[in-house]
Amino acid sequence: MLKVENLNAGYKELHILFDVNAEIKDRTITTVVGPNGSGKSTFLKSIFGLTTIYSGKIQYNGKDITKIPPHDKTKLGIAYLPQTDNIFANLSVEENLKIAGYTVEKEDFEERVELALSMFPELQTKLKRKAGTLSGGERQFLAMAMALIKNAKLMMLDEPTAMLSPKYASTIFEKIQFLRDELKITILLVEQNVLKALEISDYAYMFVSGRVVFGGKAEELVKHEKFEQLCVGYTL
Ligand SMILES: Nc1ncnc2c1ncn2[C@@H]1O[C@H](COP(=O)(O)OP(=O)(O)OP(=O)(O)O)[C@@H](O)[C@H]1O
């Protein structure tokens, strides 16, 4: 689904990612782990078109999307959910859902809202509430519901369980599995709850100082000699 080749990227002249190669397979969960500041978020942002790309290539279903702006990537079915600021806090939940559906045909929109609310029934009773008054977990649900309405096929989630209670975090992990298993959505995840994320993941990448030091099956990463040293502390 997504192929990243020899990607070098950063913020203007600040080079952060070095020769990154990665492949995200269709209908899988791939988790990116690594110490703080290793470039995990920058990786997601680069795929979405929010960084400076110096060289390399990003392909999505065989199409070169390296230089395509974010709004066009949304149309192709790519969604990027940052850790914060992923909803319009001053608007109601309902208005947020409507905005997500701006580019969707009216009939499709109603169907998509129905699907989104069946997946996130927690939002059903809060449609008139200002999104800014939702709990952290509910905000994540709303952001994911908006991505569903946009018909996302690839969802990139940056630390969706950050600041959430363990109970809420488990619910988010269940929802992510549901997205893969029932809705056939491909997930690229950056997570601080590394062990829990790897449990539900098919593949994983470990970044250190902007370089990929491991790429492969999620269960293999746990056996990697540097895994504990680099991810513990950050993991627990
Ligand atoms: N908008 C930005 N402008 C300039 N530098 C940035 C920007 N965003 C991130 N950086 C820098 O890029 C480097 C990588 O940051 P990034 O957020 O990608 O790491 P991360 O692995 O996701 O870290 P964390 O686990 O702490 O979230 C850091 O040195 C950070 O300070």
The ligand as an SDF file (V2000), in Angstrom:
LIG
                    3D

 31 33  0  0  0  0  0  0  0  0999 V2000
    8.1120   21.5690   13.5890 N   0  0  0  0  0  0  0  0  0  0  0  0
    9.3870   21.3050   13.8870 C   0  0  0  0  0  0  0  0  0  0  0  0
   10.3760   22.1680   13.5860 N   0  0  0  0  0  0  0  0  0  0  0  0
   11.6650   21.8990   13.8660 C   0  0  0  0  0  0  0  0  0  0  0  0
   12.0880   20.7760   14.4740 N   0  0  0  0  0  0  0  0  0  0  0  0
   11.1580   19.8830   14.8130 C   0  0  0  0  0  0  0  0  0  0  0  0
    9.7540   20.0950   14.5470 C   0  0  0  0  0  0  0  0  0  0  0  0
    9.0710   19.0200   14.9950 N   0  0  0  0  0  0  0  0  0  0  0  0
    9.9920   18.1720   15.5200 C   0  0  0  0  0  0  0  0  0  0  0  0
   11.2420   18.6890   15.4100 N   0  0  0  0  0  0  0  0  0  0  0  0
   12.4900   18.0430   15.8390 C   0  0  0  0  0  0  0  0  0  0  0  0
   12.6530   16.8440   15.1000 O   0  0  0  0  0  0  0  0  0  0  0  0
   13.2560   15.8370   15.9110 C   0  0  0  0  0  0  0  0  0  0  0  0
   12.4130   14.5780   15.8480 C   0  0  0  0  0  0  0  0  0  0  0  0
   11.1670   14.8530   16.4580 O   0  0  0  0  0  0  0  0  0  0  0  0
    9.9310   13.8680   16.3580 P   0  0  0  0  0  0  0  0  0  0  0  0
    8.7850   14.5590   17.0100 O   0  0  0  0  0  0  0  0  0  0  0  0
    9.7720   13.3870   14.9790 O   0  0  0  0  0  0  0  0  0  0  0  0
   10.4340   12.6510   17.2600 O   0  0  0  0  0  0  0  0  0  0  0  0
    9.6080   11.4940   17.9710 P   0  0  0  0  0  0  0  0  0  0  0  0
   10.4110   10.2600   17.7980 O   0  0  0  0  0  0  0  0  0  0  0  0
    8.2210   11.4740   17.4440 O   0  0  0  0  0  0  0  0  0  0  0  0
    9.6570   11.9670   19.4720 O   0  0  0  0  0  0  0  0  0  0  0  0
    8.6590   11.7730   20.7270 P   0  0  0  0  0  0  0  0  0  0  0  0
    8.6710   10.3150   21.0720 O   0  0  0  0  0  0  0  0  0  0  0  0
    9.3000   12.6020   21.7710 O   0  0  0  0  0  0  0  0  0  0  0  0
    7.2990   12.2800   20.2950 O   0  0  0  0  0  0  0  0  0  0  0  0
   13.3800   16.4250   17.3210 C   0  0  0  0  0  0  0  0  0  0  0  0
   14.7180   16.8430   17.4860 O   0  0  0  0  0  0  0  0  0  0  0  0
   12.4330   17.6090   17.2910 C   0  0  0  0  0  0  0  0  0  0  0  0
   12.8740   18.6210   18.1530 O   0  0  0  0  0  0  0  0  0  0  0  0
  1  2  1  0
  2  3  1  0
  2  7  2  0
  3  4  2  0
  4  5  1  0
  5  6  2  0
  6  7  1  0
  6 10  1  0
  7  8  1  0
  8  9  2  0
  9 10  1  0
 10 11  1  0
 11 12  1  0
 11 30  1  0
 12 13  1  0
 13 14  1  0
 13 28  1  0
 14 15  1  0
 15 16  1  0
 16 17  2  0
 16 18  1  0
 16 19  1  0
 19 20  1  0
 20 21  2  0
 20 22  1  0
 20 23  1  0
 23 24  1  0
 24 25  2  0
 24 26  1  0
 24 27  1  0
 28 29  1  0
 28 30  1  0
 30 31  1  0
M  END
$$$$
